[in-house]
Amino acid sequence: MFGSGDAQAGDELYQLAMATGRRLAQLGYAVVSGGYGGVMEACSRGAKEAGGRTLGVTCDIWRSAPNACLDEVVRTSDLAQRVAKLHELAGAGFVVLPGANGTLSELALTWELKSMNRLGDDVPLVCVGEFWRPVVAAVCSIRPQSLGCIHCIAELAELERFFPPRRV
């Protein structure tokens, strides 16, 4: 799960992230995030409330404490190592919620690796909501073949298309 660290409890983005984490847990998936606040906390909180497992991949360059909704914290020393660990742990796929520079960089690197067939054809990259749609459209206007590597969905109900229920 990639998304903003700036979302606050009670706001629309935080609620969307909680619902996303909850839905993924209900479908039988562990939720892996960057491990801090905002969307990362909310998706972990939603997953925990649904009985799911949560992991956070933190980075030594930040002084923030990991959020309290994590079952496990994996520490990394730099951003490159953090993103590599997120890729390693996210074997079932990637869900991207609205975010800023950090989320954009995670999305861009993940999308490029998907384009290069480095993450597997069966590993979905899914952006939830309308936020990323203009970015996806802009990139695909230059490189149309990139569209096959990423999916934009309007509603959480569509997650099941990419994350079918698992038996736990």
C-alpha positions, 0 to 999 in steps of 0.5 A: 500500500502506497499513500500519503503520510499527511492524511488525518484521522477523520478526513476522507483520505484516511477513511478511504485508506481504512476501508482499503486496508479492511477490504484487503484483510477481508479478502485474506491479504496482509497489508504492507505499508511504509509504516508511519502515519496518514494513509499508512496508519489508516490502512493498517488500522483498517486491516487490524480491525478486520483481523488482518496482518500488518507490516510496516517498512520504515526508514532510518532517515526519518525520526517518526515512530512507526504507527501502533497498528503494525504487527511487524516493523522492518527497518531499512537504512535508506529510501532505495532499500525501503522501496526494494523491501516494499517490493519484496514483501508485496508479492500479491500486488500494489495498491496506491492511494493519493499521496505526494512526492514520496507516493509519486516516487513509489508509484513511478518506480513500481510502474517502471519495474512492472513495465520491464516485467521485473515484478511479474505479470500476475502482480497488479498495480492498482490506483484507487480513486481519481487522484492518479488518473491524470498522471496515468493518462499523461504518461500513457500519452507518451508511452501507450504500452505502459497502460497495460501495467497499471489499473485505475479503479473508481470504487473499492468494490473493484479491488476483488478483480485484482485481489481475489479472495484467499483462503486463510 
